[in-house]
């Protein structure tokens, strides 16, 4: 008999209020059209201000969080902070994933382990993105690090908007529908994909389909990519209504090759 219930684990910054809403919202939408059911579980790392110093300190807590989630026998677990990983330098998500997986296996859990940073890169590759533009809440120096990280993975960033919100709670309070207006300031000439939120805390899910319709270009976000990769890791169909192009039949055929 095939598995029907899955436990979703996230390693979340203590001030993050978005990944525990957007990822469940997407998977609840999937429950309306598919038989699988999901429960959601988190462990938190302390962080208030989105500065490199706080991000470095927060990263040290990730292994503790992975062990805690392993105790509850997750089926898949992911970090829920993109910039904390990308600020550490190119390719760092692979290092983090290996370290987290080591802790998870030591604690006798078989969960698939991933990062939101890696999920964004992988999601963009699934979409065949070579040129993108993105929006982010970070201060400009942190946005530059994110841009450099993405470009180190072979994806050109044509333009990036920085909203320069230092307090992580304020990032989570930003009206996602404002992105529909913000995208008008973004250079999207000849890009393959627009990333509505290159941040797991900046809400974007309610606006993704509207932006996509307005600009005629595939639109995604870090939360959407994280959800997609969770489903890939679980070997489940990744089509979900309302989540933008990555969660449609257009890119569903990439599931088997991307599942590793």
C-alpha positions, 0 to 999 in steps of 0.5 A: 500500500502506497504511503499517504501521510507525510511529515514536513519539517522546516528549520526556521528563523525565530522571527520568520512567519511566512514559510509556515504559512506559504508552504502549508498553503500550497500543500493544502491546495494540493490536498484538494486535488490529490490523495496525499496528506501532510502535517507540518513541523518546525524547529527555530533558530534565533534571528531578528535583524537580517545582518550577516552577523546574525545570519552567521550566528543563526546558522550555528543552530541549524544542526540542533534544529535538524536533530530535533526534527529527526526525533519526530521522524520527518519525511522531508526537512528543509532550512527556511532561510535563503540569505543565511546560506547564500551570504556564506559564499558560492555553493554553500547550500551543498555543504549545509545539506551534507552537514544536516543530513549527517545529523539526521542520519545519526539520529536514526531518521531517513528524511530527505534533507534540503535547503531553501537556497538550493531549492531556488537554484534547482527550481530555476534550473527545472524551469530552464532559466538562464536569465532572471530578475528578482525582488528581495527585501534585503539591504543592498549588500545582502542582495548583491551576495544573493545575486552573486550566489545565483550567478555562480550557479550559471544563471544571469541576474538581469536586475534585482530590486532591494526593498531594504527592510532590516527587521525580519518581522517587518519583512513578513508584514509587507503586503504581498500584493504590493509586488504587483506594482513593484514588478513594474520597476524591475527590468524584465527584458529578455528574462526567462523567469521572474523571482517574485520573492528571493526571500522566504520571509517576504510574502509573495504567494497571493501575488504570483499568479497575478504578476505572471498574468500581467507580465507574460513571463513565468514567475516563482518564489523561494517558497514555491521552489522549496515546496516543489523540491519537497514534493520531488524528494518525496516522489510526488506529483508537483502540480499545484493550482495557484503556485505559478508556472513551476507547479504546472504541467509545463514543468512536471516532466522534470520531476523524475530527473530532479528528484535526487 
